[in-house]
Amino acid sequence: MPDVPLRELDTFVADSLALIGDLASLEVARDAEAPLIGKRSPLALWQRSLGDLEPEARRDAGARLQEARRILEAALAARVATLRREERDARLERDALDLGDVVTEGMLWPLSEGRAGLVARTQRELEDVFIAMGFQVADGPEVESDWYNFEALNMPPAHPARGMWDTFYVELGEPETVVLRTHTSPTQIHLMEAAVRDATLPIHSVMPGRCYRRDT
């Protein structure tokens, strides 16, 4: 590689990976993209200088540069995804409603009055059947982020499957980012995340619960 030893490329990649790991916000990550992999980055400058090499040396150096770019792009994308999740979680926690100061003892319905309805009794009976078979009954939030309810289940904003439901969005955080869940499948995502984090695979669970859409 002309004027740039391959050792210098390895050093640049190592330093860049360390910098990416320390990125503290999405804004900082956006600012870091250009000097790392942009048109004026060292990678781009080295790429333009390949024309001075012999064909065989050009192929080898070009392959090294492409691999370096792939590594940095993947690391940057992973860090951006992590920062987005962290910012979303922080926003949801910040905007969460605490009903502890709203609900008073006088507002609570006496437990001695009323009884479980047909749907609730049927659900409990079905849960007992699955528990006897070795399954666990999992419960998830009825108010979900758009990511858990749709995107994590391969339903991006323009996906036709979203047209199957009348979605009830909650005025919380950014517009159309929090919904009353349209199915219980988001609980699967929560379970898989927890299982990977806690190394508790495999998963044997059922997840009945309320859904909010036009056919319910």
Steps between C-alpha positions, in 0.01 A plus 500: 500500500672823390636726773289318762631180660240233566593526866367857495169372360474249786571777750234722342241221521585423864484867601174547309338201671597642839354838403175338380466313827524830690234684295256639755208623287345476155610855422862416580469181293376697199792742532747210521382328182671735252854489647478123543348377173407814305636632171786681673585227748842330492330195349374706207837669449680167502241357261565777247875436515467135393539594135874545550547133589569199285187290426575222750598741777192710418273198550657412834495855632146555371379187677656619826334840465160347424526273803598795719202699372264207560622463858457870578158526332373198694635632831353845439160356404496283812590794723232720342241225554602474867481878546155509341374231737650678799347834401162338434504318835602818681221694329239238589618491861498879518148524356355207697187574702499426873139437602590446865402857586183487291327179610366522854366227725145624452529450125587130526214256435443263796643159417202328660266632232487349154672193357719400210326506164481221245805617304714535814397156628570342161842664488587367845391148405713510186795632699464206740512259205824648368656523847431128544689441173806685631440844350527829683238773471665824393346843538608815320405868502173597335649836404788431264747693291446492125831312473389205715146492360592524131860552388661227712246262343606594145219751447662833405283814463390426141437127552153391373441285810454819700182561306337202674457700819361832615791599721441708811799728548572647842595866537832421663843597369537560126182473286402143403778336700291350784194280441247283677628162388312346208614146588700322770792421268707791642534288814700252289757771430528587870541130584769443239693808608490385862592142407804612302605742773456249785601188300169325576430345159297312385166675557178310576230761550147600411395863513124559517370848571297798390544650153364825365376490140174509307426126508521481880 
